[in-house]
Amino acid sequence: MPIQAVGRTDSGRQRDHNEDTVLTDPEAGLFAVADGMGGHEAGEVASALALSTLYEALAPRGRLPARHVKPALEALAEGVRVANRRVFEAGQHLPVESRMGTTLAAALIEDEQVVLASVGDSRIYRVRDGRLTQLSHDHSLVGELVARGEITPEEARCSPHKHVITRALGMQPAVEVDAWSEALQPGDLFLLCTDGLTDEITDPEILEALLARGSNLEAACQTLTNLANRRGGRDNITTLLIRYEASPVRR
């Protein structure tokens, strides 16, 4: 298979339920993680609803005639916008204090490219040639401060405002989606994860764990989850690893 993928989600050490959701479908080339928020388990509903909507929008692509298939970048961005509307509409009957929302980080692999989309502070990383690169931008208060050079990434990790996000699905009828494409190289490894991982583990530690486990994606996911839990496990922890091995079959 040209794509190998393993996803794992864990409630962590200090939460009594899990509001994260993970989507892994190598056959469709579709992968995503979502970190829900909201009172009375609304976050769990929001993340699951967002990813089920994304799956409904994108999984049938391989079964459609080519003339009916939108370009991957357009399709993924539109799928995320549809998911936003679905979550927003589902939350309208809830009290204001219980309104639901969710982050989302997604990847769609097609025709020797990966299309990526991000809303919120769940992250997308790539490991290539032994180097870890964060491809997504954190849509959070501290993420914006880091981008402007007003604080360092180390200061952001300790900030009391690090969980204040500036963009999420379900909060407004429309949402701005970061969506872009990257050319694939054999051996590329992508990590999609929620902040329950990155709040506890630094980027160098993530890279060390991934390199140590090599091609064993299951072991790598477990290692990352275990390390986040040992550091406190203060939030739900979701990791999704995707390795691109060879050129996919073209339509």
N, C-alpha and C positions, 0 to 999 in steps of 0.2 A: 504494500500500500504506500502511496506517496506521502500520506499524512499519518502520523501517530499522535494521539492526544489522550491525556488523562486529566480529569477534573476531580477535585476533592473539596468538600465544604465541611466545616467543623464549627460547632457552637462556641468554642473557646472555653475558658475556665470560669468566666464571671457572668455569662448570660444564660438564662434558663430556656431560651429558644433561639432558633436560627432564622434571621431575616435575610440571609444571603441565598441566592439561587445561581446554579451553574447550568449551562447548556453546552453539550458536546455532541456534535454530529459530523464525524469525519466524512461520511458518504456525501453529505450536502456541502461539506467544507465550511460549516457554520459553527462558530464557537462564541460564547459570551458569558460574562459574569455580571451580577447585579446585586447591589447592597441596598436593601429596603429601609425605609424609615416611616415612622408614624405610630400613633398610639394604638393600644388594644390589638396588637398583632397586625395592624394595617401594613407595616413594612414588609412582612412576609408575603402578604397578598400582592403588594405592589411589585416586588421583584419577580415573583412567579408569573404575574400577569404580563409584565413587560417582556419577559423572555418567551413566553408562550405565543405572544403576539408577533414577536420577531421571527419565531420559527414558522408560524403560519404564513408569514409574508415571503420568506426566503427559501424555505426547504423545497417547494415545488419547482424551483428554477431549472433543475436538471431534467425535469420531465416535460418541459414546455418546448415547442418549436422555437428555433433560434430567433425567428422574426418577432416573437412575442416577449423576448427576454430583454429587460432593461439592462444597460451597462451596470456592472457590479457596484461601482461607487454610488451611482444614483439610487440603485435598489436598496443598498444598505442604509443610506441616509434616510430614505423615505420610510423604510421599515422601522427605524428608530423613532421617527416623527409619528408614525401610526401608533407605536407603543406608548408614546407620550400621551397622545389623545385618549387612548384606552384607559390608561392609569388615571388621568385627570378626570375623565367622566365617571370612573368607578368611585372616585373619592368625593364626589359632590354631595352624596347623601350623608357623609360623615360629619360629626361636629368639627369645628375649625381646629381644635386642639388634637384631633385624631386624623387629620388629613394625611393621605398617603403620598409617598414619593419614593424614588429609587435612583441610584446611580446606574450606569450601564457602560460596559466596555465590551466591544464585539470585534470579531474578525471573520471575514469571508474570503476563503481561498479559492481562486479560479484562475486558470490560464496563466500560470507562472507569475501571478501577482497575489498579494494579500491586500484586501481593502479593510481598513480599520475605522472604527467609530467610537467616540467617547463622549459621555456626558457625566459630569461629577468628578469625584476623586478616586474612583477605582482606576487602576493603572494598567498600561500595556507596555511591556518591556520586550526587547529582542536581545538574544545572545548570538553574536556572530564573531567568528575568529577569536573566541575567548574573551570578548568584551561585552559588557552589559550596557544597553542604552535604553533609557526611558523614552518611548516614542510619543506617549500621550502627555497632555498638560493637565495639571490638577485644577479643576474648576472649584477652587476654594479660596477663602480669604488669604490664608498664608501662601497658597500657591501663587496668587497674583502678586503678593509682596515679594516673593522670591524672584518671579519673572521680571519685576521692575528693579531688582537689585537692592531693595530696601532691607531685606533680611537674608541670612544665609540659609541653606537647606538644614543645617544643624540647628539653627535657631527655630526654624519652622517646626521641627520635630518636637520641641519642648514648649511651643506656644500654647497658651490656654485656649486659643481660638482656632486650633488646627482642625477642628471638626465642623467649622462653619463653612458650608459649601455654598457656592454662588450660582450653581446650575444643577438641576436635577430633573428627571422625568416626573410628570404628574403634578407639578406645582403651578403650572400655567397652561392655558390651552395650546400654546405653541412653545417650542424650545429650539435653541440654537444647537446644532449638532456639529461637533468636530468630526470630519470624515476625510480620509485621504488614502492614497494607495502607495504601496512599497513593492519594488521588484523583489522576487524571492531568489535566494541562493540555496542550493542543497546544503543541508545541515543547519539551516536557520532554526532557532528555538525561540518561541514566543511564550511569554508568561503574561496571562491576564489574572489580576488579583484584586481583592478588596483591601480596604485600609486596615482591616484586622491583621493582615500580614505586614504591611509596610510601616504601620505604627510601631511594631515591635522589632523589626529586623531592618538593618541598613542595607543599602544596595550592594556594598562589597560582600556582606554576609550572604545575600541572596545568590550572588554570582559564585561564591565559594561552594555553596551547597549544590548548585546546579552542576558545576564542573566536577565535583566529587562523585556525583551519581551517574555521570556520563549519559548513556542512552536509556537508562532505567527511569522512565518518567514517573512510574508509580512510586518508586523509592524516593525520587526527588520531591514529589508532592508531599509525601509523608514526612520527609526530613524538614521541609519548610514549615509544615503545620506543627510538628513537634517543637521546633525551635520557638515559634511564636507563642505556643502554650507555655513553654518553660520561662519565657520572658514575662509572663503574666496572663496571656490570653484574655485581654480585657474586652475584646470584641469578637464577633464571628469572623472566622478565617476561611477564605476561599482562594484556592489556587487552581489554575487551569494552564497546563503546559501543552504546547503544540509544536511538534517537530516536522519540518518539511524535508522529505528525504529525496524526492526526485520530481521530475516534471509530471504534473497531472495529465491525464488523458484529455485532449481537447475535444470539443463538441464535434 
